[in-house]
């Protein structure tokens, strides 16, 4: 897919993707991961725009007899669209998602740190899925058709 390295057709097309801002802390994490992976740090003038909407959930599981939660599930889902800036056409409309399980321990600090780490890992995983789909789509029609 990346024949020609950084100067290949797909690499140049991917670098021409501008990532819109995404709401919230998880949005900031996902957007930064996308910009890093796309290599869209001003190398190419934007020809495409990536719009992403996130939905995240933290759900308590594993209740004990005293109603204490022993496990959490953190879910991050993204709905994204790749838009051709010259025509306004939507080239890709898809979703990506990831989940992580978190053990609840007696230390609140450890739980907060685990939740944060899970969110960071999920953000990277979702960004990887999005970049793979975008690159595949741009490989099929690198000129944006």
C-alpha positions in Angstrom: 0.0 0.0 0.0 2.9 2.4 0.8 4.9 1.6 -2.3 7.4 4.4 -2.9 7.8 5.2 0.8 7.0 8.7 1.8 6.9 9.9 -1.8 4.4 7.2 -2.9 1.0 8.0 -4.1 -0.8 6.7 -1.0 1.6 8.4 1.4 1.2 11.8 -0.4 -2.6 11.4 -0.4 -2.7 10.5 3.3 -0.5 13.4 4.1 -3.0 15.7 2.4 -5.8 14.8 4.9 -6.7 17.5 7.3 -8.1 16.3 10.6 -10.9 18.5 12.0 -10.9 19.3 15.7 -12.7 16.7 17.9 -14.6 17.5 21.0 -13.4 16.5 24.5 -10.3 14.9 26.1 -10.7 11.7 24.1 -11.1 13.8 21.0 -7.9 15.6 21.6 -6.1 12.2 22.1 -7.6 10.7 18.9 -6.9 13.8 16.8 -3.3 13.9 17.9 -2.9 10.2 17.2 -4.5 10.7 13.7 -2.2 13.7 12.9 0.8 11.7 13.9 -0.1 8.7 11.9 -1.3 10.6 8.8 1.9 12.7 8.7 -0.3 15.7 8.0 2.0 18.2 9.6 1.8 20.7 6.8 3.7 18.6 4.2 0.9 18.7 1.7 -1.9 21.3 1.1 -5.1 19.7 2.4 -7.2 17.9 -0.3 -9.3 15.9 2.1 -10.9 16.6 5.5 -11.5 13.9 8.1 -14.5 14.6 10.4 -14.7 12.4 13.5 -17.4 12.1 16.1 -16.6 10.1 19.2 -18.8 8.2 21.7 -17.2 7.0 24.8 -18.6 5.0 27.7 -17.4 3.8 31.0 -19.5 1.0 32.4 -19.3 -0.7 35.8 -19.4 -4.5 35.8 -18.7 -7.3 38.3 -20.8 -6.2 41.3 -20.1 -7.7 44.7 -22.8 -8.4 47.3 -22.3 -4.9 48.8 -22.8 -3.3 45.3 -19.2 -2.5 44.9 -17.9 -2.5 41.3 -14.9 -4.8 40.7 -14.5 -4.2 36.9 -15.1 -1.5 34.4 -15.4 -1.6 30.6 -14.2 1.5 28.8 -15.5 1.8 25.2 -14.5 4.3 22.5 -16.4 4.4 19.2 -15.8 6.8 16.3 -17.9 7.7 13.3 -15.9 9.3 10.7 -16.2 10.7 7.2 -13.5 11.5 4.7 -14.5 14.5 2.6 -13.0 15.6 -0.7 -12.4 19.3 -0.3 -12.6 20.2 -4.0 -16.0 18.6 -4.6 -17.5 18.2 -1.1 -18.1 14.5 -1.8 -18.0 12.0 1.0 -15.4 9.4 0.0 -15.7 7.3 3.1 -18.3 7.1 5.9 -17.4 4.4 8.5 -17.0 3.5 12.1 -14.1 2.3 14.3 -14.1 1.2 17.9 -12.2 -0.4 20.7 -12.9 -1.6 24.3 -10.7 -2.1 27.4 -11.4 -3.9 30.7 -10.2 -2.2 33.9 -9.9 -3.9 37.3 -11.1 -1.8 40.2 -8.7 -2.0 43.1 -8.7 -0.3 46.6 -6.5 2.6 45.5 -8.5 5.4 43.8 -5.3 6.7 42.3 -4.6 3.4 40.7 -8.1 3.2 39.2 -7.9 6.7 37.8 -4.5 5.9 36.3 -5.8 2.7 34.8 -8.8 4.5 33.3 -6.5 7.2 31.8 -4.2 4.6 30.3 -7.1 2.7 28.9 -8.4 5.9 27.2 -4.9 6.6 25.7 -4.6 3.1 24.4 -8.1 3.1 23.0 -7.4 6.4 21.3 -4.4 4.9 19.5 -6.3 1.8 18.5 -9.2 3.8 17.0 -6.8 6.1 15.2 -4.9 3.1 13.7 -8.2 1.7 12.5 -9.2 5.0 10.9 -5.9 5.6 9.2 -5.9 2.1 7.8 -9.4 2.6 6.3 -8.5 6.1 4.9 -5.3 4.8 3.3 -7.1 1.9 1.8 -9.8 4.2 0.4 -7.2 6.7 -1.0 -5.3 3.8 -2.5 -8.4 2.8 -4.5 -8.8 6.4 -5.8 -5.8 8.5 -5.0 -6.9 11.4 -7.0 -10.0 11.8 -4.8 -12.5 10.4 -7.2 
